[in-house]
Amino acid sequence: MAIVTTDRIELFLNVNHEAAQPYPVAEGTATVFCRRCPDRDPPNEDAAAFIACDDGSGVLAVADGFGGQPAGEQASRLALESLTDSVKEVLSDEGTLRTGILNGFERANEAINAMGVGAATTMVVVEIDNGSVRSYHVGDSMALVVGQRGKLKLQTVSHSPVGYAVEAGMLHEDDALHHEDLHIVSNMLGSPEMRIEIGAPVKLRSCDTLILASDGVFDNVSTVEVTNLIRTGPLSQAAIALAAECDQRMRHPSEGQASKPDDVTFILFRQRR
């Protein structure tokens, strides 16, 4: 287990949290939760990071490694270390966060390919800049922004056959959670064909909640259920409720509900009022 801390950076690598941890970043609070798959001993292949750049900006990231133990854990670690190193460099050179994030994706892809063991990882990154957020992602780890009344203001599209089918309206999300191809990912760090999807900027209001999460969340709890759990109340309570719901679905499957035991990692963020 490693939580790497500098003056501006927190990295959560192979962590097994008992409870979510809050941290100040970008004139708001980021609450981070990482937990290993229930009843399993291997390392947590998920990882999370945030970079506090100045009072009004920051970078949040979640990576979900795959390819077998310990390759998955190493891939997600390399992804976030590459990202944070690249962002630090552009900050010291007075460059843009966008440049640092994109360079981080490229470096991560090169480093994971160089492992030569078939490892790969997803990564979703959100840039926060003076009240606006922009997403960058590869794979099926997702980012959402939800308003206090439940309106979705941002939702990334999973890079997977099932994700594209849902986005095209060919498959209902409830059915997608039970689809036999839910585990297939069509775009990843660790692939020569890796591509980065960049979202449009979204203005973040003080009552909005941002979530970045691995598929351990969204393969067990629907988008509607996630938004209802996190959109109101203190951020700490929202994190407790979401973590408990994921754990319940994995440990105690019931008819009609999705249940996919997996590592769970998410970051919740709100601006200060």
N, C-alpha and C positions, 0 to 999 in steps of 0.2 A: 504494500500500500504506500502511495506517495501523494502528499499534497505539497506542491512546490510553490513557495511564496516569495515574491520580490516586492518592491515598493508599489508596483503597479500591476502585477500579474499573479493570478492564482491558477494553478494547474491541478486537476483532480484525476489521478492516474491509478487504476486498479484500486479504487476506493470502495468501501462497503459501509455506507452511512447507516446509522440508526435513525437519524432525523435530518431534515433539511437544514442547511446552514446559510444564514443571510450575510451578504457583503455589500458595502456601499460601492456604487459605480455609476458614472454618467448621470449625476444628479438624481439618482434613484437607488433602488435596492434590487440586487440579484440574489435570488434564493436558489441554492444548488442542492440537488439530491442525486446520489449515485449509489446503487445497490446491486450486488451480485445476484444472479439468478437463484431463486429459492432452492434450498436443499442441494446445492451443488458446490463443490470445492474449488474448481478451476478459477483462475484470475477473472476479474471483471474486464470484459473486452470493450466496454464503454469507457469514455473519458469526457471530461468537460473542462472548459477554460473560460476565464474572462480577463480582459485587459482594460484597466482604467487609464484612459489617455489624458484627460484633463477633466475639469468640472462638468463639461457638457457633452463629452463623447467617450465612447468605449466600444469594445468588441466582445461579443459572447459567442461561444462555440460548443458544439456537442459532436462527438465522433463515435461511431459504432463499428468496431473491428470485426472481421470475420475471416475465415480461412483455417480455423483450427487452433487449438492451444499449442504454444503460446503466441502463435503468429498474429492472431487477431488483436491481442492486447498490445503487441509491439507496433502493429499498423496504426491503431488509434493514437498511441503515444507519439509516434513519428509525425502523424498529421498535426497534432496540436502543438508539438514542439516546433515544427516547421512554420506553422502559422504565427506563433508568438514571436519567434526569432525574426521573421520577416516584418511583422508590425513594429517591433522594437527598432529595427533598422530604419524604417521610413520615418518614424517619429524622431529619431536622432538626426535625420537628414532633412527634417521639416517637409517630408513628402506627405501624400494623402493616404488615408486609411484604405481606400479602395485599392491602391497600388500594393500596399502591404498585404492585404487579404488575398488578392489574386496571385501575387508572388508566393504566398504561403501555400495555396492550393498546388501550384506548379511544383514547388520544391517537395512538398509532401508526396506528390505522385512519383517524382523521380526517386525519392528515398525508398518508398515502399516497393517500387519495381526493382530497385537495386538489391533488395533482400533476396530475391530469386527463389522464394518458397511458395509463391502463389497467394500471398497474403493480400488483403484489401480492407478498405474501410469506407464508410460513408462519412460525410462531414457537412454540417449545416452551421453557417456563421451569420450573425446579424451585427451590422454596424449601426451604432447609435450615435447620432450627431445632432446635438442641440435640438432635441425633441422630435427628430425624424429617424426612422429605422429603414434599413435596406437589407434584404436577405441575399445570401450566396449559398448555393448548396450543390452537392454531388451525392446522389443516392436517395435513400428513403427516410433518413432522419429529417424531421419536419420542423417548421417554424409557423406559428400562428400569432396573430394579434386579434384580440377579442375585446369589444367594448363592454361596458358595465351591464348593458341590456342584452348582451349575447350576440351582437352583430359582429360577424367576421370581417375584419378589415384587411387581413393578410393571411394567406394560406399557401404554402409552397406545395408543389405537385411532386409526389414521390416518383423517382425515376425507376419505374418497375412496370411490367405489363398490367398488373392490377391497378396501380396508381393512375396510369394513363386511361384505363377503361373507366375508372370512376370519374376522372376529369372530363372525359368525352360524353358522359351520361349513359354509357353502355352498361354500367354495373352500379348498383346501389351500394353505398358505403357499408350498410349492415351486412349485405351479402359478401362484400369484399373481405370482411374480417374472418369469414369462414372459407375463403377460396383456397383451393389446393395449391395455387401458384403464389400465394401471399409472400412466401419466403424468397422469391426470385427478385434480384436487383439487377437492373440493366445498365447502370452507370456507377462507377466507383473509383476511388483513389487506389491506384495499384493496377490500372489498366492503361494500355497505350492509347485507347480511344476516350479517355476521360474528358468530360466536358463540364464546364462550370455554368450553372444557371444563375443569372443575376436578376433580382426582382426590382420593381420600381420603388422609389422612396414612398414611405407612408408616414404621415404625421401622427405622432403618438400623443394622445391626451392623458392627463393625469389619472383618469379613471380607467384607462385601457390596461390590459394585461398582455404581455408578450410571453410566449413559451417556445423554447427550443427543446426537442425531445428525440430520443432514439426510438426505434420501432417497438421496444419493450413497452412503451406507453401506448402508441397508436395502433398496435396489433392486438391490444387487449381492451382498450376503452375507445369508444367512437369519438369522433370530433365533437359531436353535439354534447356528449357526456363530459368530455374534457372541458369544453367551454363553460358548461354549467358549474363545474367544480371549481374553476379558477377565476371566474369573472367578478365575483363580489367577495366582501369580507377581507380580513387581514391576509396579507400574502403568506405569512407563516401558516395560517390555518388552511389556506388553499393548497399549499404544498403537502401538508399532513393528509388532507382528504384525498388528493390525487395519488400519493404514494400508497395509502391504505387501499384504495380501490384497485390499483394495479396488483398489489399483493393478494388481495382477496380473489381476483379473477384467476390468478396463476395457481394459487394453492387450493382453491375450492371451486372447481369448474361446475357450472350448472347449465342445464339445458337451455339453449337459445343464446347463451352468452359466449363470447370469444374467450379462449384460454390458451395462451401461448407462453409457457415459461421462458423467461429471457432476462438478461441484464436490463435494468431500468435506470435511465439517466434523464434528468430534465433540469432546465433552468427557467425560473419564472422571474419576470422583471416588471417593475412599475416605476414610473417617475414619482418623485416626491410631489405632494400637492402644494 
